[in-house]
Amino acid sequence: MEWSSCTADDRVYAILKAKIAEEQGDEPYPMQLVSDDYRVFAEAWNMGIDAHLEAMTERSSVEQIGHKAHISIHPEELPTLVRRLFEIGETEDREDEDGPAFRLATDILSTLNIEDE
C-alpha cells in the first residue's frame, strides 16, 4: 500500500490512522525541525479544519529554541499531519516526491516503522 495515496483514498487513510495509533500509542510524537522541514510543517499545521473535519489543535505544541522548532504532536493528530504533508507534496507547484513535504511525511512514518507495503 502506498501511504501517500491516503490523500485521495479514505480507506487507505483509515488504515494509516490505525497503523499510526498502533505504533505510537498514547505518547506525543516529538520532532525537532529547521529550514524547509519546518516551513512545510508550519503550512500543514496552519491549514485549519479541512475536508476530513480534522485540525491541528493546542493538544500539539511548537516551541522555538535557538534555531530549532521543538514540536510535540498529539497522537490523535499525527495522522492528520502526515496526510497534510502528503497533500502539500502533491500540489502543482511542488509535485516532487523527493521534496521536503513528502520527505518529512515518509520520515515520520519510517520512525514509526510504517513502510509502504
N, C-alpha and C positions, 0 to 999 in steps of 0.2 A: 504494500500500500504506500503510495506517495503522499506524505503528510501535507505537502503544500497544496494538494487538491482540497484540503479542508475549507478553503475559501469559497468553493463553489458546490461542495457536496456535503450536505448536512449529516449524512450517515458517517462519512469519514471524520467530520468534526466531532461527532458524538463518541466515536471510537477513540479519537485522540484525547478527548477530555477524560475518558475512563482510564486510559493508559497513564496520562499525567497524574491523575488522582492516585492511581495505584503506586506509582514510583515516588511521588512527592509526599503523599500522606498529608498530615496536618501542619507541616512545617512551612514557614515562608521560604521563598526561593531567593537567595542572596546573589547580588551581582555587583561588580564594580566596573563602570564603563567610562570611556573617554571618547572624544572625537566623533567620527562617523557613527559608531555604535550608539553613543548617547543621542545623537541627532535623530536617528531612526526610532530609537526607543521613545524619545520625547514626542515624536509625531504620533506613534501608536498610542501613547498614554493620553494625549490631548484630543483624541477623536470623539470623546463624549459617548453617549449612548448610541449604539449602532443598530443595524438591521436585525441583529440577533438579540436585541434588547439587553446588551451587556455593556459594561463600562469598567474602567479602572477607577477605583474609589480611594478614600482615605484609609482603607484597610491595607493598602500598599503604600510604601513611602520612598521618598528620594531625599538624600541629604548630600549636599556638596561639601566635600572635604578635600582641600587642596585642588588639584586638577582632576579629581575623580568624582563621579557620582556614585555614591553608595546606595544601592537600591535593595529593597525588600519587597518581593511580590507575594501577596496573599495567595495561598494555594488554589483558591477558587477562581482567582483572576489570571493565573498563569496561562491557561488555555486561550483566554481572550487575547493576551499579549502575543502569544505565538501566532495565532490566526491573523491578527492585525499586522504583524511583521511580514507574514507571507503576502498579505494583501498589498502592503506598501511596495514590496518587491515586485509585484505584478503590474503596477501602474505603468502606463505607456512610456513615461519618461524614465523609468527605471527597470525596464524589462531585462534584468540581469540576475541570473541565479547565483552569480558569484558576488553580487552587490552586498552592501552592509546589512540590509534588512533580511534577506534570505539567509545570509551567513549567521546573523545573530539568532534567528529562529532555529536554524539547524544546530547551532552550538548549544542552545538551551536544551533541545531535545537530546542531543548527544550526551550532555552531562547527566541526564536522567536515564541514560541507556535506552532511549527510544530511537530506533533507526528506521528508515524506510524499509518496508517489507516487500 
